[in-house]
Amino acid sequence: MKTAVVALGKIGLPLAVQFADAGHEVVGVDVNARQVELINAATEPFPGEAHLQEKLSELVPAGRLRATTDYAEAIPGADAVVIVVPLFVDDASWEPDFAWMDAATRSLAEHLTPGTLVSYETTLPVGTLRTRFVPMIQEISGLTESEDFFAVFSPERVLTGRVFEDLRKYPKLIGAISEAGAQRAREFYESALSFDERPDLARPNGVWDLGSPEASELAKLAETTYRDVNIALANEFALFAQDHGIDVYKVIEASNSQPYSHIHQPGIAVGGHCIPVYPRLYLSTDPSATTVRTARTLNASVPERLVERAANLLGSLQGLKAVVLGASYRAGVKETAFSGVFPVVDALRERGAEVAVHDTFYDDEELAGFGWAPYHVGEAADLVIVQTNHPEYAALRSADVPGAKLIVDGRNITTAENWQGTPRLVLGDGSASTHQQPQEG
């Protein structure tokens, strides 16, 4: 089976590797010439994806996987084309920006040959495959969907760092325009994926046909929007608990001991390519969804709220040195997509603080590239804000940041024992040590 994968990023490249590992002849297309060069040299272009390098080292020299910048080299004659091009959302309007997706769709349509399955795995607003991309492909290619080619929406449901594990763990959702397209999609994904046993599921793990692209599009948006709304509820409880001397983490543990409660954990920021973005994609087709909009707005406000609380405790942040621990949006990854570091740094600077940033995955030059002064453990600072729950930060002590007057723990990973003598503001823990007076000097 010849398979083309469009966009070889942190999801697309592992997918291409998965298909090649299953026996497909895979050609990947990417606009980044350097990325293509590294892949063809069997070199992992980004760190942190389990088993990616070892699989590249096997598949590329064997001729089962190669990369190109030329659609004309990859698309013609392909049995399946899988698109994993990023879809962005405008920060101001919250409307999807289809520029990259449209460009990729036009390019593949120009070279599409009859009989090809075209599968979109990029998360899309409901109705996008049927009303936007299928008409575009038909107009440019001159081919007819369900006769000359078959379109399906099959969302990726993986996390970077564990893509191969997640591909086995979760059902592969498909939603095609026609029954013939659904059959082609099922055959393709069953040839490329294997699935773990999941006795917890109501039906066997594997390829699940949801009956239409719209149902499949909504399923991906729903599962991610649920998490954003749940985190917003946890953050709402956390902010209330903090003001009333209550430890919200004990409350959540107690609540979740009842089988119908599944409250998530609060946090200073919701980052990454998915959770902050997909609720806005949902809102683009359901603008009246007030619960979704309120949750997204609340989660986006938490960095500002915690910095404001720090400013109130210290009197002012003007002229103080503030250290933000963590640039990555979550522990264990080198990725800043929609990371809370950006609003935290902005809120600190707006109040006159001198800001430095530390991250275990980024060196000084990389941090400076974002416009941040790098921080080194052991240097003095007035304020510490834990933005990412890297395990290394849980082990830090007050002596590691001489002169700290306050630590704001936005991830609940520090301990009072390690920060004796330094007031701690822990999101959601009203019983933490903020009652102590900030130290002078």
N, C-alpha and C positions, 0 to 999 in steps of 0.2 A: 504494500500500500504506500503510495506517495502522499506525503502530508506536508503542507506548507504552514508555517506559523508566522504570523505577522506581528512584530514587536517582540524583541528578545530581552525584556527587562526582568525584574525580579520574580515575576510570575511566568511570563512567556518563555524564558529560557528553560526553567525547570520543566515546563510542559513539553517543550520540544525534546528535551532529554528523555522524558517519560515515554513519549511516542516512539523515539528511536530505540529506547531500551526494550520496547515491546515488539520490535522487529520492523517498524515502519522505516521507509527511506524519507528522511526529514531534511527540508531546506527551510531555514529561518530567514526572515527579511527584517532588517532594521535600518533606520535612517542614520544611525550613529556608526560611522565607518570604523572608529576605534573599537567599538563594541564587537563589530563583525570580525575585525582583525584578531582580537583576543580569543574569540570563540573558535575561529579557524586554527588558532595555535593551541587549542585545547587548554586554554587558560581561563580560569574563573574570573569574570570581569568585576565581580563584587563579592565581598566576604560574607560569611554567615549562613549560607544555605547548606544544610546538612546533606552530605553525599554528592553535592553537585560536582566538585572538582574530580572526584574519583570516577564518576560516570562520564564526564567530559574526556578524561584521559583514556577511557576505553572506547567511547563511541566515535569521536572525531577521527583518530588514526584509522579506525576500521571502515571509514567512509560512510557511516550510517547517519551522520549529522554534519551539516555544513551551514554556513551563514553567508548572506549576500546583502548588498544594498539595492539590488535590482529585482523589481517585481517580475520582470520578464523572464528571469532565470528561475523563479520559484513557483509562480502561479500556474502557467500552462501545463495541462496534463495532470494536475494534482487531483487525487481522489477526494481530498478534504483540505479546506483552508480554515485555519483557526485564527481568529483575530483577538488580540489581547492589548490593543492600543489604549493608552490612557484617555480617560474622559475627565475633563476638568470642570470645575464649577466656579463661576464668577463670585468673588468674595462679597461684592457689593449687592448684586441683584439676586444671588443664589440661583441663577439660571445656568443650565449646563452649557459648556462651551464645546461644540462638536468639531472644532477646526481640525484637530489631529485625526479624529475618527472619520470625518468626511474625506479627508485627503487620502487616508489608507483605503477606504472603501472605493473611491474613484480609481485609485491605482490598481487595486486587485480586479476591479470590474473591467478595466481596459485589457486585461490579459486572461480573463476567465474563459475556460473552455467547457463545452457541454459535459454534463454528468457529474459536476463537482458538488460536494456538500460544503456549504459555507456556514461555519459556526462562529457566532459572536459569544465570547466569554467575558468581555468587558461589561461591567454592571451598567444597565441602561434604564432610563425612565420607561414606565409602562407604555407600550405601543410603539416604541422606537424602531424595532426591527421591521414590523409590518408597514409602518407609515413613512419611514424615512429611508432606511437602508435598502430594503428590497426594491422600492421604486427606483432608487439611484442606480443600483446594480443593473436592473432591467434596462433602463434608459441608455446607460453607457455601453453595456455588453451586447445589447440586442437579444439577449437570452430571456426566456420566460421562466419564472420561478414555478416549481413543481412539475415542469416539463423538461427544461434544459439544465436547471440547477436547483438545489434544495437548500433552503435557509432554515436555520435553527438558532434559538437562543439557549445557551447552556452555560450558566454563570460559573466562573471560578469561585471556589468556596474554601480557599486555603490561606494560611498565614505564611508570610515570608519567614524563612528559617526552618520551616517544617513542611514544605510543600509536598514532598513525596509521601510523608506520613499521612497528611491530610487527604491526599488523593485516594488513599486506601480506606480512610476512616469514614468519609461522608458519602452519602448517595450522590450520584451524578445526575443533576436535574437537566431535562431537555424539554423544549417546547417548540414544535415545528409548525410551519404554515400548513402542511398537508400530512396525511397519513404516510405517504411515500417518503416524505422528508423525515418523519419521525423514525421510520424503519431504518433509513440510511444512518441517522444519527445514533440510534441504538447500536447498530452493527459496528460503527466506527469506534464509539467509546468502549464497547465491550471488547473490542480487539486491542485496545490501548491501555485499559485499566484493569486492575484486580482489586477486590474489595475485602476488607476485614469482615469477619462475622460480627454482627451487631444484634445480639438477642434482645436488646432494649428497644429495637425498632418494631413497629407493628407489621412490617413486611420486610422481605430480605433486602439487605444492603446491595446496591448495584445501580443500574441506570433506571431512573424514575421518569416516566413520561407524564408531564403535567397537562398535556392536551393542547396547549397553545403557547405561543411566545409570550403573550401577555401574562399568563399564569406563572410562567417561569421567571419573567422579569419581576413580577410582584413578589415572588417567593424570596428572591435574593434581597430585594429592598426591605421586605418585611423582617427577615431574620436579623439584619443589621440595624434597622431602625428600632427594633425592639430593644437592642442593647443600649442604644443612645438614650431612649426614653427611660429604661430601667436605671441607667447610671445617673440620669438627671434626678430621678426620684431619690436615689441614694444620696446624691449631693444635697438635695433639698433637706433631707433628714439630717445630714451631717452638719450643715450650716446652722440648723435649728439646735441640734444637740450641743454644738460648740458654745452657743450663747446661753445654754441652760445647764451647764455643768454635767452633761451626760456623755458617756462614751458610746458613740453610735455603733462601734464595731461589736460591742457586747449586745447591743440591741439587735443588730442584723443577725448575729449568730443565733440569738434566741428566737427571732422571728423565723429564720430559715430551718429551725428544728421542726417546724410544722410543715407537712409535705406540700402544701399549696403556696408556700411563700418562697420566692427565689430572688430576693433582693441582691443586686450586685454590690460591688465595693465602690465607695466614693473615690474621687481623685482630683488632683489639681487641674488636670486637662485630659480631654479625650482626643487623641491624635491618631495618625496613620492615614493611609489612603482610603479607608473604608468608613469607619463609624462617623467621622465628622462630615463626610461627603454624601453618603447615600441617602440620609434623611432629606437632604436638600434636593436630590434627584427625585425623590418621592414627592416632595412638595411642589416640584415643577409641574406635575400633572394632577396634584390634589392640593391646591393652595388653601383649601378650607380646613386642612388637617391641623387644628389648633393645638392638639396635644403634641404632635411632632414638632411644630414650630416652637412652642414654649420650651420643650425639652432641649432642643438644639440651642436656643438662645441662653437658657440657664447654664448649660455645660460650657458654652463659650465665655460666660461671665466669671467663672470661678477663679481664673488666674488674677484678674483685676480685683476681685473681692478679697482674696488672700493677701495681695500686696497692700491693699487699703487697710486691712486689719493690722498688718505689720507696721505700717506707717502710724496708725493710731497708737499702737503699743510703744513705739519708739519716740513718738512725738513728731518726728519729721525724718524723712529719708534724705533730705538735702545734704549733699556733700559726703554721705556715708558710702562706704564700699560694700556692695552687695555681691554675693557669690551665688550663682545658679548652678546647682549640681544636676547635670543631665541635659544634653541637647537632644538625644534620641527621644522618640515619642513613647517608647516602652523599653523595658529592660531586655537586654540580650540582642538588640539589633542596632545596626548602624544606619539609621534612617530618621530624617527630621520632618517627614511629610506631616504637615499640620501639627507639629509638635507644640506643646505648651511653652517651650522655651521662648518662642517668639512673642506671645502676648505678655509673658512674665517680664522679659527684658524690656519691652516697650513700657509697661506699667511702672517699672522701677526707674527707667530713664525719665519718664514724664514727671516723676517726683524728685528729680535732681540727684538720684543715686549714681555712683560710679559703678558700673556693672562689669563683672568678669564671669566667664562660663567655664565649667569643667565637664568633660565626658570621657569615660574610660575608653571609648571607641575612636575618639577624634584627637589628633595631635594639635599642637599649637598653630601650625600653618593652616590646617583645615578650619579650626575655630575662628582664626583671624579672617578667613575667607568669607565667613558669615557676617563679618563686621563686629565681632566680639573680642574683647581682651581675654586671653586664656588665663585660667586660674590654675595654680599648682598647690596641692595639699601641703599645708604647713605655712602658707602665707596668711598674714593677718587679714581680717575682714570684720565688719560690723554686723552684717546680716547674712544668714545662710538660708537659701530656699532649695529644698529637695524637690526637683521637678520630675526626675526619672527614678524608677525603683531599681537601679542597678544594685546588685548585692553588695558591691564594695561600699556603697554609701551607708548601708546598715551598720557597718563596722566602724565608721568614723566616730571620733570622740571630740569633745570640746577642745582638747589640746591640739587637735589637728587644724583648727581654725582659731588661732590666737586672737583674743579680743572680741570674739563674737558676743554681741549683746542679745541676739535672738536667733533661734532657728525655726523656720517655718517648714514643717514636714507635710508636703502635699500628698505623700504616698503611704504614710503610717508605717515606715520601716525603721525609724530611729528609736532609741530607748532613752528613758530618763536617766538610767545608770550611766550611759555613755556621755550624756550631756549634763552631768551634775554641775550646778552653778550657772547654767545657761538656760534662760527661759525657753520653753518649747511651745510653739503653736502647731498643733497637729490637727489637720482637717478632720472634723467630726469627733474629736475627743475633747470634750469640755472639761474633763478631769485632768488634762495634761498640765504642765507646770507653768502656764502663762501668768499664773497669779504672782510669780516671783517678779520682783522689780528688775528691769534691765540694768545690767552692770554699767558703771560709769567708765569712760575712757576707752 
